Amino acid sequence: MERGWIVFLLTVSLVFLLVVDVYQAWCGPCKTTVSLFRKIKNELGDDLLQFAVAEADSIDALEKYRGNCEPTFLFFAGGDLVAVVRGANAPLLQKTILDQLEAEKKVLNHGLERNVIKDEALLEEEEELSPLPAQNEDEELVPSGKSYTVAIIKPDAVAHGKADEIIMKIQEAGFEILANEERTMTESEARDFYKHRAGEEKFQELVQFMSSGPCHVLIISKMGDEDVIPAWREFIGPTDVEIAKKEKPESLRAQYGTEVLYNAVHGSNDGDQASRELAFFFPSFKLQQQHTEESASRTPERTLALIRPEVLKDRKDEVLQSIRDAGFSIAMQKEIMLTEQQVEQFYKEHADQDYFPALKQQMTSGPVLALALVKEHAVKHWRNMLGPADLNEALKTAPDSLRARFTPKETTINQLHGSSSTDEAENELNFFFPVEQTLATIKPDALEEHRDEIMERIQAAGFNISQIRETQLSQEMAEEFYKEHKGKPFFDQLTNYMCRGPCLMMTLSKENAVQEWRSLMGPTDPTEAQISSPESLRSLFAKSVLQNAVHGSSNLNHAMEKIKFIFGDIEEQRENNDDATNDVKQSEENGENTAPEESEAEPPEENS
């Protein structure tokens, strides 16, 4: 299989632009992009464009792409790599295909030089992964007297790209990660690891599942003398996912698991089991402290990136492509028009600098795009990619840096920002992506037919469900709930539909919750959602513009109002949202447009 695929690649890409979907054996090709490729091929009808799929696990030439849960698409022309796209981003894929197709035609028809690249993300990983120091039997992996437990992020969570997110939540909860190793167990290893459960009915199914793909094995401790095992068991929640969702909705299993077997994470039951599991995965027990620190540091980190107005307007897609090519994941993004007061608050340490008035003018001249980037050593890598803050220095000493490449010649202010430290990154991320609460509703038809699937996707997206209530709206309640639409032609139809059966009302908490929930919902019209957001809830579960499965508040003020209407006193929620709500009010006072609660039945105006 490998020889035939490589021969095909080398020969076909000499005369075609070949787009290859590189997939992992446990998850298969990306189904949504297969449909997208077929659509593009039919629309263009261009014989120069060809598509293929390749299983990384079966082809030695693709060894470096194994274990990567994020979809990867390689573009070959003339036998060379000319582009890489990571993530099932349909608009970006389509744009890259069209751009590369046009570039290849210029090569073939006009003799222009082909722009051959190397995969920067792989090169950076090779630089980082220097050999570990030799083991020192005088050093212990777990300090003497330290309480520890073994945790496993199981193949289901890894395959869905949730490992980094889970690791961040572990750290945010105050757990200390002493070691982090990605590995794929063989069936024999899985059978040996779970031999104490050999008498269970689903033992063989458990063995097959745990050997089906990569997992992350962690050694976890707590600061001080706290016993980590009960704390970890409490944090991951009950084994049965349904029980976890009811009793511990904020636990890892409630958020990321789907059933008893596929419950996302594992934890040792007691000290004896933790010792056995530590010996199973880390038989040496001895390691230099430097190795311990490096293992713990290989956990994902977040940093803030800002694309300022001029570049955002003209070269947004190019910057985003460079970010993805470098192996970053974009956890959150928000396009926002900043006020002068917000700029002064964000850059207050620069207020006495000569360049500050120009910076403030630049930052308020149009919308900026704030991004939460995730990668190992994200702060350092993003700063290195940016290059020097001074444009003259960047152009002279780092002409390939992003600031040198993407800043217009006529400006003196660079067009990209990055946090300078991990502490600053968290503060800046909190500035642009404060923890918010929003109201989410699963509508009657979707609740009856797709409740479990929608709930799984909500939890997999990292939302915490702080309040939940299944309720049958009366006509009066429905009219009050949608009072801002009273008098519109669709009002009666909407309220009658919402009274048809029970709804599920939820308060969702997350950084940037309002926008994140709206993004997960997708466009109001399911036809549009299937094109622009094929993985959104409305694309998957909506029947029509009216019966579009889910509802969400359009801004923070509406969120607070609706939560209070459904759940009563929300003083605690109001405190949690206080800073973000003040930002909204400040924007309103400065004449900015905060979107009204949008229509439920008129696609050009509605997305709630």
N, C-alpha and C positions, 0 to 999 in steps of 0.2 A: 504493500500500500504506500509506504513512504517513498520508495524509488519512483513509482508511477506518478505520485503527486508532485514530486520535485521536478521530474522531467516535464510534466504538464506546465508547471509554473515557469520554468526557464524558457520553454518554447513559446507558450501562449503569450506571455508578457512581453516577448520581443516585438510582437505585432499588435498587441492590444493594450488598453488600459485595464488591468485586472484588479478587481476589488475582492479581497479575501476576508471572510468572516472567520477569525480564529477562535475556536470554542473549546471548552473543557468537556471531557467525556461525561461528567456527571450532570451537566446541564444542557448539552446539545447546542445547536446553532440558535442564534437569536431570531425567534419566530417573527417578531414585528418587523425586523429589518429585511428578512427574506421577502415579506410582502412589499415592503418599500422598494427593494431592488427590482422586483418584478414590475411594479408600477412605473418606476423610472425608465426601465428598459422599454416598456411598451410605449411610453410617452415620447421618448427620444428616438427610438428605432435606429440607434446608431450602432453599426457593427463593430466599431472600434472599442466599445464598452463591453466587458465581460465580468461575470461574477462567479465566485467559487467559495466553498466552505472547507475548512481544514481543522481536524481534531489535533490539538496541541499534544495530547498525551500519546499519540501514535506516531508522531513525526519528530525525529531527533533534531531536525533543523529548527523546530519551533520549541525546543526544550525550555528556553528562557521565558516563554509565554505560559508555561504550565502553572497551575495554582492561582491564576489571576481570575477572580470572579467577575471583574468588569469586562463587558464585551470589548473586543479589540478588532479593528478593521485595518488591514494593511493594503496599501495601494502600490502596485508594481507597474512599471512601464519600462520597456527595453531591458527587462531582466533585473532592474534596480528598484529599490524602495524609494518612492517619491512622496509619500504622505502616510501618516498614522492618525487614526481617530479612535479615541477610547470613549466608551459609553454609548448606549443606544439613543443618541441624540439625533432624531430624524432630520430636523432642519439643517444641523451642522453636516451630517452625512451627505445630504442632498447637495448642499453648497460645495462641499469638498469634491464630490464626484463631478459636478459641472465645471469647477475651477480646474481640476486636474485633466479633465477631458479636453478642455480648451487649450491648456498648456501643452498637452501631448500632440494636439493637432498642429500647433505652432512648431513643435520639434520636427514633426514628420513633413510638414508642408513648406516650412521656411528655414529649416536647418538651424533653429535656435538651440541653445544648449539646454539639456534636461537638468532640472534641479534635483539632484540625488541627495538623499538625507540618510542619517543614522537615527535610530530610535533613541532619543535623548534620555528617556526614562530608564531604559536598560543600561545605558552607559553610566548614569548616576548611581544605579544600584550596584554595578560592578565596582565603582570607586569606593562606595561605602562599605562593602562586604569584605574588608581585609581579614586575613586569617586571625583567628582567636589565639590568644596566648596559651602556652602549654599549661596543663592542669598542675596545680600546686596542692599537694595533699595536706598542707598546713592551713589551707583556707576552706571554709565550709560554705556551700551554696546557701544554706539556711543557718543564720547565726545561732549559736547555742542558746537554748531557752526561748527561742522565738516561736510563736504560734504560727503555723502555716497550713495551707490546704492546697490541693491540686484542683484546678478548674479546667474544664474543656469547653471551648466554643465549638459546637458540633458541626458536622458537614452541611446540615441544612442552612444554618445561619451563615456559614462561610460562603456557600454557593450563592446565596442571595445578596452577597456583598455587605453583610452587616457586622463583620468581625471588628473593623476599625471603630464603628459606632459603639459597639458593646464594650470594647476596651476603654474607650473614653468615659463611658458611664461608670465603669468599674473604678477608674481613677477618681472621677468626680465624687464618688460615694465614699472616698477616704481609704480605699484599699491600696496596698502597695504591691506592685507587680515585681517580683524578684527575678522571674525568668519568663520568657515568651518564645515558644518554639512552634513553628508551623510544621506539621507532618501528616502523612497519610498512613494510617494503620493498614496492615495486611489483614486478611480474614483470620489468620492464625493469631496475630497479635490481639485483635479485637476479641476473639474467643477466649484467649488467656486473660485479658484484662477484665472481662465480665464473667469469668468462670463461676463466681459466687451466685450468678443468676442463671446457671445452666439448666435448672429445673423449670424455668418459667416457660409458658406456652409460646411466647414470641421471641425466644432467645435467638433463634437463627435469623429472624428478621432484624433484630437488634445488631447482630454481628455484621450482617450484610450492609446495613445502614451506616454503621460506624467505620466501615472500610470502603465506603462508596466515594470518598473524596477527602480533600485536606480538612484538617481541624487545627485549632490553635490550642496548645497545651500551656497553661499558665501555672506558675507557683505564686500564690497570693498570701500576703500577710497583712497585718494591721499595725499602725504605729503604736508604740507603747507596749503594754502587757496584755492588751485585750485579746481574748480568745477569738480567732478569726473564723473558726468553723461554724459556730451558730450564727455569727453575723453574715457569713457568706450564704448559708442555707436560707436565712431570712431574705436576703437580697435577691436570690434567684427565684424564690417562690416554690409553691407545691409542684410535685412531679406532674400531676395531671393539669394540663393547660387550662381546661375549662374551670377547674377549681381555682387555679391561680388567677384567672380573669375575674372571677367573682369575689374572691377573698383578698387577693393581692394584685390589683390591677396595675400597679407601678413596678411590679417585679419583672425581672428579665424574661422569665418564661411566659408571663402574660403578654409581654410586648412583642416577643420574637418567636415564641413557640406556636405550633399549629395543632399538635395532639401529644399524647403521652410519649410516644416514641420520638417524634420530631419536636422536642421541647427546648431546643436551641443550646442549652448549657448543662454542664455536669458539675457536681461538687461532691467532695468526699463526705461521707456520713459522720465519721468520727476520726479521732486521732490515729487509731490503728490503721484504718483504711487510707488515710492521707499518707502515712508512712509507706504502706505497700505501693500506693500509686506513685509516690515520689521515686521509689526504688525502680518501679517499672519503666518510667519515662526518663529518669536521670540516674542511671545505675552507679555512676562514679561518686556521686554525693560531694565531690570535691571540685572546686573551681576557683580560679583567682578572682578576687573581688572586682578587678577590672572587667572580667567577663560578665559578672553579675550586673554591673552597672550598664554595660553595653547592651545586654539582653533586655534590661528594663527600658533602656532608652529607645529601643527599636519599636516603640509603640507609637501610634499616629499622634500627630500634633496639629493644632489649628493655628492659622494666622489670618489676619485681615488683609485683603487686597482691595485697593480702590482704583477704578479706571475713571479718570477725570474727564470733564465735559468734551473737550476738543477731540480726543482720541475715541471716546465713547461714540460720538456722532459719526465718525468716518471709518474707524478701524476696529470696532468692537469684536467682530468675528475673528479677526486675525489674532488679537490678544488672547481671546478665549481658547483658540486652537493651540497657541503656544503654551498656555497653562496646562491644557490636557496632554499635549505631547510630552510635557515634562513629568507626567505621572501624578499630577495633583487631582484629587477629587473635589468637586465643588459641592459642599454640603448645603450652603444657603446662598441666595443672592437676592439683592433688592436694588431696584433703580429708584433713586430718591432725589428730589430737588431740595437742597439745603438752604436754610436761611442764613443770614449773616451771623445771627446769634449762635446757631449750631456750629458754624465753622469756627467762630471764636472760642467756643467751648471745647471743640475737638482738638484744635491746634493752639490751645492757650499757652503752651510752653514756647511757642514761636512768636508770640504777640509782639515782642520787643525787637524783632529782627527787621532789617530794612526791606526784605522781600515779602513781609507779611501782607501789606495791602494788595500786592499783585496776586498773592496766593488766595486771599479772600475773594478778590474779584473773579479769579479763575474758577474757584470752587462754587460760586453762586451764579455763574454764567449759563448754566444748563444742568441737566440731571447728571449725577454720578452713579456708577454701578459699584455697589459694595458686595464683596464676595468672601465667603468663609471657605478657605482652602485647607484641605486635609492631606497630610502626607507625613512620613517619618521625617523629623527635623524640618518641618514645614517652614518655620521662621527663617532658618539659615538658608534653605534652598531658594525661597522666594526673594530674599534680600540679594542673594548672589545673582539670580536671574535679572533683577531690576538694574543692577549696576549702581554707580555713584549717583548721589542726589543732584550734584552739580552737573548741568548738561554739558558744559565744555569739557569737564573731566571725563564724563561718560563717553563723549564722542572721541576723545583722544586715547583713553586707556582701555575702554571697554566698548568698542564699536558694535559688537554683537549683542550687547545687553538690551533689555527691553526698553529702557529709557532712551537709549541712543537710537534704537530702531523706530520707536513709535511716537516720539515727541516732535510736533511740527517745528520747522526751522524758525518761524517767526516768533515763537514764544520763548520766554526765559524761565518758565516754570515747567518742571518735568510733569508728565501726565499720568504717572503711576505711583502708588503709595504702598508701602508694606510695613508691618509692625517690626520694631527693632528687637523685641524680646518676647518670651512666652507670656510674661506678666502683662506687658503692654498689649499683646495680641488679645488676651482675654478681656482686658478693659475696653479695647477698641471694638471687639466683637459685641460686647454688651451694649456699647453705644448704638451700634447700627442694628443689632438683632437682640433686643431685650426679651426676656422671658415674658410671654404674653399668654392670655387665655382667649379662647374664641368659642362660640357656640357652633356645634355641628349637629345636623339632623339627618337621620336616615329616613326617607319618606316611605309612605305605606307600602307601595308595590315592591320596592327594593328591600324593605325590612322583611317582608314575607318570603321573598325568593332568594335574597343574597346576603342576609344578615351576617353569617359567619365569615364569608369571604371579605366583605367590607371591613368588618372588625379586625380581621387579620392584617389587612393592608394598612389600616389606621395605626395599629400597634407596631407593625414592621417599619413604618415611617418615623417612629421615634416619639409619637405623641403620648403624653401621660393623660389618662382619663380620670380627672379628679371628681367628676359628678356624672351620673348616668341615670336616666329615667325613661321608662317606656310609658307612653301616655297616649290616650285617645283624645284628640283635640275636639272640643265642641265647636259649633259654628261661631259662637261668640269669641272663643279663644283664638280660633284661626283668623278671624277678622281683626282682632287686636294684634296678633302676631305679625300680620301683614298690613297693618294700618297705613303704612306709607304708600301703599299701592291702591288705596281706596279711591274709587272713581275711575280707575283705568279699565279698559275693556275686558281684560282677562281676570279681573279681581274675583268675580263670583266663581268662575271656573277653577281658579287656583284654590280658593278657600274650600269649595265643595270637595275638591280632590284631596286636600289635606285632612279632611274629616272622614275619608273613606275607610280608614283603618288605623291601627296604632302606628305611632312614630317613635323613633328612638332619639331622645335628646341627650346630648353629651357636652360637658365642658372639657375642652382639650387644652392642655398646657404644653408649651414648647417655646424655644427661642423662635421669634418671628412667626408665631403660631397663626396669625390671621392670614398672612400671605402664603405660608407653607400649606395650610389647609385648602386654600383656594387653588393652589397649584396642584395638590393631590386630587381635588375634585375635577379640574379641567373645565374647558369651555361649556357654557350652558347647552348649546346645541350638540347632541351626541355625534352628529355627522361631522361637525367641525372638530370635535374632540378626537374622533378616530383618526383624523388626518394629522392634527398638530400635537396631540397628547395621547398616543395610543395606549399608554399604560395608566391613564387617569381613570378615576372611578366612573365618570360619566361615559367615557369611551367604552368601558367594559360592561356597565350595568344599566345605563339609561335607555329608555324606550323612545322618548320624545323630549321636546323642549320643556313641556309641562311635567311629564313623568321622568325627570332627570336624576332620579335616585337619591341625591343628597343636596343639602343646603348648608351654606355657611355665611357668617356675617362678613360684610364688605370692609369694615374698618373697626378700630378698637372701640369707638363710642357705641356703635351699633352692637358690637359683641357684648359689652357690659350691660346694655339695655336689655338685650334678649336673654342673657343669662339670668338677670334679675327677674324678668318676667316668668321664666320657666322654673327657676330654682329658688326664688325668694331672695332673702338678704344676701348681698354679695360684698359685704364690707372687706372680707379677706381677699376676694378676687380683686377688688378695687385697689387695695394696697399693693398687690402684686403687679398690677398694671399701671401704678401711679406715674412712674417716670415716662412710660411710653405714651400714656394718655396726655400728659403734659406736653409732650412733643407734638401730638396731634393738635392740641388746643393752640400751641404756639404757632403751628403752621397755619391754622385757621385765622389767627389774629393777624398774620402777615399776608393774608390774602391768598393763600394756597388753596388749591382745590382738593378737598378730601371727598372721595367718591361717596355718593349717596347709596343707601341700601337699594341695590339694583333690582330690576324687574325679573319676575319668575317666568315670564312667558313671551318676552319680546327679545329675540336673540341679539339685535344690534346694541341693546342697552343693558342686558342682564347677564350676570355671571355669579349669582348668589345661590 
